[in-house]
Amino acid sequence: MNPIARFLAIGSFVFASLMTVLPAMGGETSGLDRLGAAKETAQIHGGPVPIAKLGVVSPTSGSLLPFTVGQPLIQGAVPAKWGIVADVPEFQCVIKNRWPDGSAKFAICSGRVDMVAGKFRSLQLSSSPVSASSVLSTGVLKAAGMTASVQFGAFGTARWSVLDWDRPFQQWVAGPQMSSWIYRKPIGPDPHLVAWLEVRAYKGGHIEVLPWVENGYLTVPGPNEKSGIATFTLGGTERFSRPLTLLNHQRVVLAEGSALTHWLYADPQVTPRHDVKYFMATRLVPNYQANTHSRSRIFDRLVTTYEPLAVANHAPGMGMAGYHSSIGLLPEWDVAYLSSGADPRAYAAVLVNGYAAGRYGIHYRDERTNRPLSFASHPNLVMSYGSGVSDIGTSSSNQVTPVPSGATPPRFATSHHPSLGYMAYLVTGWNYFMEENQFVATTNYLKQGDTNRQKSRGVMLSYSAALTPRGAAWAERSLAQAAAITPDDDPLHAQFSASVDANIEYYHGHYVAKSHNPLGLVQPYGSFNPNIPLKFQIWMDDFFTASFGYLKDLEVHSAALQSKLDAFLAWKYRAVVGRLGGSGVAEFAYPYAAQYTVNYAPSGRVDWAGGEGPWYSSWGAVARSMEIPTNGEPGSALAVGYPNDPTSYWGNLAPALAYAVDHNAKGGKRAWLLMTSASNYPALAVRFDDAPVWSVWPHTVPK
């Protein structure tokens, strides 16, 4: 029996202990083991099985105040055909995604609770068999006499009232405490301008609305910029009005300041506070060691109020050289929520920066489905220039999207793009944020040449100028995230998962199924001098390693490809483990692992396609070619790579190494111990608290 099951079997329901009783270092706990643990505990105790705590807080007191949150779930915690209950009567959870073992992966939870102003209310969430119940219908909206409208200058007005509420574009959530729907209407005769509403109706009559406007379809001719006064009216009262210029393929939420949605009646202002230890233990996000204090300087940097189309915490010029806090498996604003214990300021920053992603010209909605595009429906289509997306490829059949006119949206660079919408969706359950993540994944597909991406398969080549190793890394991350949060019954879920499979097949076939370099390095982009050793930025390769490690944890690939993914990762982890002494003595001294560049091959004339090299035989041979020591004494100080800077190359390699440890890579445990026992590592660890993006820690190692 695994450690969690053993702990539960003795009768403890203490959530904090559930988080600390993790597999022994270097081991993994399967979803089936955790599923067995949950069932065993239910049999022993004959009742609900506690799984997580959830906090809620409001600046105002009130009875039965409504709220909705997203809730990631540990594999096996909520078995198939079970649901989630809480220690309050007015509560529901709608499961959107399941792990491969059938247990719940992600749920949208809603309820109503009595609140005392400024005091956190703690809810105990438990797994339990549940029965079906009645759900709220659109009749709630009609009974409230709700009306809404979106006007955009002289272009026109989209209006909803009475019978319009019976015709949603999509129902998103159906439950007895909260149901939600998505509505859309064109704004006047313009072929691109569309108003959208996401509406949540709660038991008791509370209604919440998230309104936005989009400007740009996939293949409709004539995408261009549009200016006008954007106005949103709800229940006959103007809630938002200001001049806006919406460029091609942008979208903008019609809200501002700290009020990020609109309520038909009084805003209950309920903010959730997830148990971040549990959140990270689900493995839907990395595990961070940073402990960000409430007085941290990070809160001086985070933008917590929304300005439509403003940059917020995003890079002023995506793709500019050097460090930026948006780069990583998750960007700083998302990590801050986890590292600060779910500080409400970080929660606001997550949502604000999720909205701010609308400024990028990446929202290519298919006019035939009104959804993000289907790869299978557009195997040869490639994006044209004009939307601010950089490094676009070509179509073998000259199928390109219509060329936009007007000003160009802010630059979107796949090589530097942050995770967009993913964390905001995980904490809120708003469909708007899920679609943002889907738009990112489809943009990374659409911008590539169709030959490189292998048509509708959506392969991300590390050596393609449209991507580069770091671009392929972040594109793989965004693709896997889209597969992880797109609901299981949505056809796009199968699309994104199939594309993940295609990438596993490609990289396994290219590097593992045939003889290739023994160092675990993927092919970089560019041309190289054939007369000197091939050098390249190794930190880009670390990004790629980490993204594939994260992809494995998300478990969005086909079970039939598990052995190929494991074999590829076993090979890929050599790239980071080998540089940290994990491959043995006389190899590569770990204090020198964090280089800017390393020698990849003895010559720039190297056969990457056939795998024949010439290659260095080992990381020791690389070290000798670079005149780097080959043996580092345990406890030695980390040397090159700015070891006191949490945003440096030591930070860049930490996520890759952490996943190598979690996935039992050969030498991974030894390499991790060498790095973390270095005499100056504690000073680096402390600095992670105020800059936590790279502070990824193995799930299988106690902090």
KEDRENDREN-870452 format. One record per residue (C-alpha): x, y, z; residue in three letters. Coordinates in steps of 0.25 Angstrom, whole numbers, padded with zeros to 4 digits, always signed. Layout:
BEGIN
XYZALA ...
END
This chain:
BEGIN
+0000+0000+0000MET +0005+0014-0003ASN +0008+0024+0007PRO -0005+0032+0005ILE -0013+0019+0006ALA -0006+0015+0018ARG -0008+0028+0025PHE -0023+0028+0022LEU -0025+0014+0026ALA -0021+0018+0041ILE -0033+0027+0041GLY -0027+0041+0040SER -0035+0051+0032PHE -0025+0063+0034VAL -0023+0070+0021PHE -0010+0075+0024ALA -0004+0062+0026SER -0010+0057+0013LEU -0001+0067+0007MET +0012+0063+0014THR +0011+0048+0013VAL +0016+0047-0001LEU +0023+0036-0008PRO +0038+0033-0004ALA +0048+0041-0011MET +0050+0036-0025GLY +0037+0029-0026GLY +0024+0031-0033GLU +0010+0029-0028THR +0000+0024-0038SER -0014+0029-0040GLY -0019+0014-0038LEU -0012+0014-0024ASP -0019+0027-0020ARG -0032+0022-0025LEU -0031+0010-0017GLY -0027+0018-0005ALA -0040+0026-0006ALA -0049+0014-0008LYS -0042+0007+0004GLU -0044+0019+0013THR -0059+0020+0009ALA -0061+0006+0013GLN -0054+0007+0026ILE -0061+0020+0030HIS -0074+0018+0023GLY -0075+0033+0019GLY -0069+0044+0011PRO -0054+0045+0009VAL -0048+0058+0012PRO -0039+0063+0001ILE -0036+0078+0002ALA -0039+0091+0009LYS -0045+0103+0002LEU -0045+0117+0008GLY -0054+0128+0004VAL -0054+0143+0009VAL -0062+0155+0006SER -0061+0170+0011PRO -0076+0170+0014THR -0084+0162+0023SER -0096+0154+0018GLY -0104+0142+0018SER -0103+0132+0007LEU -0093+0139-0002LEU -0091+0132-0015PRO -0077+0128-0020PHE -0071+0119-0031THR -0057+0114-0032VAL -0049+0104-0040GLY -0043+0092-0032GLN -0032+0083-0038PRO -0032+0069-0032LEU -0022+0059-0028ILE -0023+0047-0037GLN -0031+0036-0030GLY -0037+0046-0019ALA -0051+0046-0026VAL -0053+0032-0032PRO -0062+0030-0044ALA -0077+0032-0041LYS -0073+0040-0029TRP -0075+0054-0027GLY -0070+0065-0017ILE -0078+0071-0005VAL -0075+0081+0005ALA -0078+0083+0020ASP -0089+0094+0016VAL -0102+0090+0010PRO -0103+0100-0001GLU -0092+0094-0010PHE -0089+0087-0023GLN -0077+0083-0032CYS -0078+0080-0047VAL -0067+0071-0052ILE -0061+0075-0065LYS -0049+0066-0067ASN -0044+0053-0062ARG -0031+0046-0060TRP -0028+0033-0068PRO -0033+0024-0057ASP -0046+0031-0057GLY -0045+0039-0045SER -0048+0054-0045ALA -0037+0063-0050LYS -0044+0077-0050PHE -0057+0082-0045ALA -0064+0095-0044ILE -0070+0097-0030CYS -0081+0107-0026SER -0089+0110-0014GLY -0095+0120-0004ARG -0089+0122+0010VAL -0091+0132+0022ASP -0080+0142+0023MET -0074+0151+0033VAL -0067+0163+0027ALA -0052+0161+0026GLY -0052+0147+0032LYS -0048+0135+0024PHE -0058+0124+0024ARG -0052+0110+0023SER -0060+0099+0015LEU -0056+0084+0016GLN -0057+0078+0002LEU -0060+0063+0002SER -0061+0052-0008SER -0074+0044-0007SER -0084+0037-0015PRO -0095+0047-0020VAL -0108+0046-0027SER -0114+0055-0038ALA -0122+0067-0035SER -0130+0078-0042SER -0122+0089-0049VAL -0125+0104-0050LEU -0130+0107-0064SER -0130+0120-0072THR -0143+0123-0066GLY -0136+0129-0055VAL -0131+0140-0064LEU -0145+0143-0069LYS -0151+0143-0056ALA -0141+0154-0052ALA -0145+0162-0064GLY -0131+0163-0068MET -0126+0171-0080THR -0112+0173-0085ALA -0106+0181-0097SER -0093+0183-0103VAL -0091+0195-0112GLN -0078+0198-0120PHE -0079+0213-0125GLY -0086+0214-0138ALA -0084+0199-0142PHE -0097+0196-0135GLY -0102+0189-0122THR -0105+0175-0118ALA -0116+0173-0108ARG -0122+0162-0100TRP -0135+0161-0092SER -0146+0151-0089VAL -0146+0140-0100LEU -0132+0143-0104ASP -0128+0136-0091TRP -0134+0123-0096ASP -0124+0122-0107ARG -0110+0122-0102PRO -0099+0118-0111PHE -0094+0108-0100GLN -0098+0103-0086GLN -0085+0103-0078TRP -0089+0098-0064VAL -0102+0092-0060ALA -0105+0090-0045GLY -0115+0093-0034PRO -0107+0104-0028GLN -0101+0111-0041MET -0103+0109-0055SER -0096+0117-0066SER -0098+0120-0081TRP -0090+0127-0092ILE -0097+0136-0102TYR -0092+0143-0114ARG -0098+0153-0124LYS -0092+0161-0136PRO -0090+0176-0133ILE -0097+0182-0145GLY -0094+0177-0159PRO -0079+0177-0157ASP -0074+0163-0161PRO -0064+0162-0150HIS -0069+0170-0138LEU -0076+0161-0128VAL -0081+0163-0114ALA -0080+0151-0104TRP -0086+0149-0090LEU -0083+0138-0080GLU -0094+0138-0070VAL -0095+0131-0056ARG -0108+0130-0049ALA -0109+0125-0035TYR -0120+0120-0026LYS -0126+0131-0019GLY -0126+0141-0031GLY -0111+0146-0031HIS -0106+0147-0046ILE -0092+0150-0050GLU -0088+0154-0064VAL -0074+0154-0071LEU -0076+0162-0084PRO -0066+0164-0095TRP -0064+0168-0110VAL -0056+0161-0121GLU -0051+0166-0134ASN -0046+0156-0144GLY -0050+0142-0150TYR -0041+0132-0156LEU -0044+0133-0171THR -0054+0144-0172VAL -0048+0155-0182PRO -0045+0169-0177GLY -0040+0168-0162PRO -0036+0182-0158ASN -0036+0191-0146GLU -0049+0198-0141LYS -0051+0209-0131SER -0063+0214-0123GLY -0069+0216-0110ILE -0071+0202-0104ALA -0083+0202-0094THR -0088+0190-0086PHE -0102+0192-0080THR -0108+0182-0070LEU -0122+0182-0064GLY -0124+0196-0070GLY -0112+0202-0063THR -0099+0206-0071GLU -0088+0198-0064ARG -0076+0201-0074PHE -0074+0212-0084SER -0061+0217-0090ARG -0054+0219-0104PRO -0046+0207-0109LEU -0039+0203-0121THR -0039+0189-0124LEU -0029+0183-0134LEU -0030+0171-0142ASN -0032+0158-0135HIS -0032+0165-0121GLN -0043+0163-0110ARG -0046+0172-0099VAL -0054+0170-0086VAL -0063+0181-0083LEU -0059+0184-0069ALA -0049+0192-0061GLU -0042+0195-0048GLY -0044+0184-0037SER -0058+0180-0042ALA -0055+0169-0051LEU -0069+0164-0054THR -0083+0171-0053HIS -0094+0166-0044TRP -0109+0169-0047LEU -0111+0172-0032TYR -0100+0175-0021ALA -0086+0169-0023ASP -0084+0159-0011PRO -0069+0161-0014GLN -0065+0147-0010VAL -0051+0143-0012THR -0046+0129-0011PRO -0033+0124-0005ARG -0029+0110-0009HIS -0020+0101-0001ASP -0008+0103-0010VAL -0001+0090-0004LYS -0012+0082-0009TYR -0013+0090-0022PHE +0001+0087-0025MET +0000+0073-0021ALA -0010+0070-0032THR +0002+0072-0042ARG -0007+0081-0051LEU +0003+0092-0047VAL +0018+0090-0044PRO +0022+0089-0029ASN +0029+0102-0024TYR +0038+0103-0012GLN +0037+0118-0011ALA +0030+0124+0001ASN +0026+0138-0003THR +0023+0146+0010HIS +0011+0156+0010SER +0021+0168+0011ARG +0029+0163-0002SER +0033+0172-0012ARG +0026+0164-0022ILE +0013+0171-0018PHE +0019+0184-0022ASP +0020+0178-0036ARG +0007+0171-0038LEU -0004+0178-0045VAL -0017+0176-0038THR -0027+0185-0045THR -0031+0184-0060TYR -0029+0194-0070GLU -0035+0189-0084PRO -0024+0185-0094LEU -0013+0190-0085ALA +0000+0182-0083VAL -0002+0179-0068ALA +0010+0170-0064ASN +0012+0165-0078HIS +0025+0168-0086ALA +0024+0182-0093PRO +0031+0175-0105GLY +0029+0160-0104MET +0042+0154-0109GLY +0051+0165-0104MET +0065+0159-0100ALA +0067+0156-0085GLY +0059+0151-0073TYR +0045+0155-0072HIS +0035+0150-0061SER +0025+0145-0071SER +0034+0134-0076ILE +0034+0120-0069GLY +0025+0108-0068LEU +0016+0118-0061LEU +0018+0133-0061PRO +0021+0141-0048GLU +0006+0145-0045TRP +0002+0131-0046ASP +0013+0125-0037VAL +0011+0136-0027ALA -0003+0131-0024TYR +0003+0117-0021LEU +0016+0122-0014SER +0008+0133-0005SER -0002+0123+0000GLY -0013+0129-0009ALA -0011+0143-0005ASP -0024+0151-0010PRO -0015+0161-0017ARG -0008+0150-0025ALA -0022+0144-0028TYR -0026+0158-0034ALA -0013+0158-0042ALA -0016+0145-0048VAL -0029+0149-0053LEU -0025+0163-0058VAL -0013+0157-0066ASN -0023+0147-0072GLY -0031+0158-0077TYR -0019+0165-0082ALA -0016+0154-0091ALA -0027+0159-0100GLY -0018+0170-0105ARG -0010+0160-0114TYR -0015+0157-0128GLY -0017+0142-0126ILE -0032+0141-0125HIS -0035+0133-0138TYR -0049+0128-0136ARG -0054+0119-0147ASP -0066+0126-0153GLU -0072+0112-0156ARG -0073+0107-0142THR -0070+0120-0134ASN -0060+0112-0126ARG -0044+0112-0127PRO -0040+0105-0140LEU -0040+0090-0142SER -0026+0085-0147PHE -0033+0074-0155ALA -0042+0085-0163SER -0030+0093-0166HIS -0018+0084-0169PRO -0011+0094-0179ASN -0016+0107-0174LEU -0005+0117-0168VAL -0006+0130-0162MET -0003+0143-0170SER +0005+0154-0165TYR -0002+0166-0159GLY -0007+0161-0145SER +0006+0164-0138GLY +0010+0149-0137VAL +0025+0147-0141SER +0033+0137-0149ASP +0021+0132-0157ILE +0023+0120-0167GLY +0018+0117-0180THR +0007+0108-0186SER +0010+0097-0196SER -0003+0100-0203SER -0003+0115-0201ASN -0015+0115-0192GLN -0013+0127-0183VAL -0023+0135-0174THR -0027+0148-0179PRO -0017+0159-0178VAL -0021+0169-0167PRO -0021+0184-0169SER -0020+0196-0159GLY -0010+0196-0147ALA -0003+0183-0143THR -0006+0177-0129PRO +0005+0176-0119PRO +0016+0166-0122ARG +0013+0151-0119PHE +0025+0142-0119ALA +0024+0127-0117THR +0038+0127-0113SER +0035+0136-0101HIS +0020+0134-0099HIS +0015+0132-0085PRO +0004+0122-0080SER -0008+0130-0083LEU -0022+0127-0077GLY -0018+0114-0071TYR -0017+0117-0057MET -0028+0127-0057ALA -0037+0116-0062TYR -0032+0107-0051LEU -0036+0116-0040VAL -0049+0122-0046THR -0055+0112-0055GLY -0059+0124-0065TRP -0060+0118-0079ASN -0054+0131-0084TYR -0040+0127-0078PHE -0041+0113-0084MET -0043+0119-0098GLU -0031+0128-0096GLU -0022+0116-0094ASN -0028+0109-0106GLN -0026+0121-0114PHE -0011+0121-0110VAL -0010+0106-0114ALA -0017+0109-0128THR -0008+0121-0131THR +0004+0113-0128ASN -0001+0103-0138TYR -0006+0113-0149LEU +0007+0121-0149LYS +0015+0109-0153GLN +0018+0105-0167GLY +0008+0093-0170ASP +0020+0084-0175THR +0028+0086-0162ASN +0016+0084-0153ARG +0012+0071-0161GLN -0001+0077-0165LYS -0012+0075-0155SER -0003+0067-0146ARG +0002+0080-0140GLY +0017+0075-0137VAL +0026+0086-0131MET +0040+0085-0137LEU +0051+0090-0128SER +0060+0094-0140TYR +0049+0102-0147SER +0051+0117-0148ALA +0036+0118-0145ALA +0039+0112-0132LEU +0053+0110-0127THR +0056+0100-0115PRO +0050+0110-0105ARG +0038+0113-0115GLY +0036+0098-0116ALA +0037+0097-0101ALA +0026+0107-0098TRP +0017+0103-0109ALA +0018+0088-0104GLU +0014+0094-0090ARG +0002+0102-0095SER -0003+0090-0104LEU -0002+0081-0092ALA -0009+0091-0083GLN -0020+0093-0094ALA -0022+0078-0094ALA -0022+0077-0079ALA -0034+0087-0077ILE -0042+0086-0089THR -0054+0078-0084PRO -0054+0063-0088ASP -0066+0063-0096ASP -0062+0075-0104ASP -0056+0071-0118PRO -0045+0080-0116LEU -0040+0072-0104HIS -0038+0060-0114ALA -0031+0069-0124GLN -0021+0075-0114PHE -0018+0061-0108SER -0016+0055-0122ALA -0006+0067-0124SER +0002+0063-0111VAL +0002+0049-0116ASP +0008+0053-0130ALA +0019+0061-0123ASN +0022+0049-0114ILE +0023+0040-0126GLU +0032+0050-0134TYR +0042+0052-0123TYR +0042+0037-0119HIS +0044+0033-0133GLY +0055+0044-0136HIS +0063+0042-0123TYR +0061+0029-0117VAL +0056+0019-0128ALA +0069+0021-0135LYS +0083+0023-0131SER +0085+0038-0127HIS +0093+0047-0118ASN +0096+0041-0104PRO +0094+0055-0097LEU +0079+0057-0098GLY +0080+0069-0106LEU +0069+0073-0116VAL +0073+0080-0129GLN +0075+0095-0129PRO +0071+0104-0140TYR +0081+0112-0148GLY +0093+0109-0157SER +0107+0106-0151PHE +0122+0107-0154ASN +0126+0093-0159PRO +0140+0095-0154ASN +0138+0098-0140ILE +0130+0091-0129PRO +0115+0094-0129LEU +0111+0103-0117LYS +0097+0106-0113PHE +0089+0112-0102GLN +0087+0100-0092ILE +0076+0108-0084TRP +0067+0107-0096MET +0069+0092-0096ASP +0066+0092-0081ASP +0052+0099-0084PHE +0049+0088-0094PHE +0053+0077-0084THR +0044+0083-0073ALA +0032+0085-0082SER +0032+0070-0086PHE +0034+0066-0071GLY +0021+0075-0068TYR +0014+0069-0080LEU +0016+0055-0074LYS +0010+0060-0061ASP -0002+0066-0068LEU -0006+0052-0073GLU -0012+0056-0086VAL -0006+0046-0095HIS -0011+0033-0100SER -0008+0021-0091ALA -0002+0014-0103ALA +0009+0024-0104LEU +0013+0023-0089GLN +0025+0015-0092SER +0030+0024-0103LYS +0028+0036-0094LEU +0036+0030-0083ASP +0047+0025-0092ALA +0048+0039-0098PHE +0049+0046-0085LEU +0059+0036-0080ALA +0068+0040-0091TRP +0064+0055-0090LYS +0067+0056-0075TYR +0082+0053-0079ARG +0083+0067-0083ALA +0081+0073-0070VAL +0085+0061-0060VAL +0098+0059-0068GLY +0103+0074-0066ARG +0100+0072-0051LEU +0109+0061-0048GLY +0098+0051-0048GLY +0105+0042-0059SER +0116+0039-0050GLY +0130+0043-0046VAL +0140+0049-0057ALA +0128+0054-0065GLU +0124+0068-0063PHE +0126+0076-0050ALA +0112+0080-0045TYR +0117+0095-0040PRO +0118+0098-0055TYR +0105+0093-0060ALA +0098+0106-0062ALA +0105+0111-0074GLN +0100+0121-0085TYR +0105+0112-0096THR +0111+0098-0096VAL +0117+0090-0107ASN +0107+0081-0114TYR +0116+0074-0124ALA +0130+0074-0128PRO +0127+0080-0141SER +0116+0089-0147GLY +0115+0079-0158ARG +0106+0069-0151VAL +0096+0060-0155ASP +0083+0063-0147TRP +0074+0057-0157ALA +0080+0043-0158GLY +0086+0043-0144GLY +0100+0039-0148GLU +0107+0052-0142GLY +0119+0053-0140PRO +0115+0054-0125TRP +0122+0055-0112TYR +0122+0041-0105SER +0118+0047-0091SER +0117+0059-0083TRP +0131+0057-0078GLY +0136+0059-0092ALA +0128+0072-0093VAL +0134+0077-0081ALA +0148+0074-0086ARG +0145+0080-0099SER +0141+0093-0091MET +0152+0092-0081GLU +0142+0090-0070ILE +0145+0082-0058PRO +0140+0068-0058THR +0138+0065-0044ASN +0131+0074-0033GLY +0133+0071-0019GLU +0120+0070-0011PRO +0117+0083-0004GLY +0125+0091-0014SER +0119+0105-0017ALA +0111+0107-0030LEU +0121+0114-0039ALA +0117+0120-0052VAL +0103+0125-0057GLY +0100+0135-0046TYR +0097+0126-0034PRO +0091+0137-0025ASN +0081+0141-0036ASP +0068+0133-0035PRO +0065+0137-0050THR +0078+0132-0055SER +0083+0120-0062TYR +0082+0112-0049TRP +0067+0116-0048GLY +0065+0112-0062ASN +0070+0098-0060LEU +0063+0095-0047ALA +0050+0091-0053PRO +0056+0081-0063ALA +0064+0075-0052LEU +0052+0074-0042ALA +0044+0066-0052TYR +0056+0057-0055ALA +0056+0054-0040VAL +0040+0052-0040ASP +0041+0042-0052HIS +0053+0034-0047ASN +0063+0038-0057ALA +0076+0031-0056LYS +0085+0040-0047GLY +0074+0050-0044GLY +0074+0048-0029LYS +0089+0049-0028ARG +0089+0062-0037ALA +0078+0069-0029TRP +0085+0066-0016LEU +0098+0071-0021LEU +0092+0084-0026MET +0083+0086-0013THR +0095+0083-0004SER +0104+0093-0010ALA +0110+0103+0000SER +0103+0115-0006ASN +0090+0108-0010TYR +0083+0113+0002PRO +0085+0127-0002ALA +0079+0125-0015LEU +0067+0117-0009ALA +0064+0130+0000VAL +0064+0139-0012ARG +0053+0130-0019PHE +0043+0135-0009ASP +0042+0149-0016ASP +0044+0143-0030ALA +0038+0129-0030PRO +0036+0126-0045VAL +0048+0116-0045TRP +0047+0111-0031SER +0041+0097-0036VAL +0044+0086-0026TRP +0041+0071-0028PRO +0028+0066-0023HIS +0035+0054-0018THR +0045+0061-0009VAL +0041+0068+0004PRO +0043+0083+0004LYS 
END
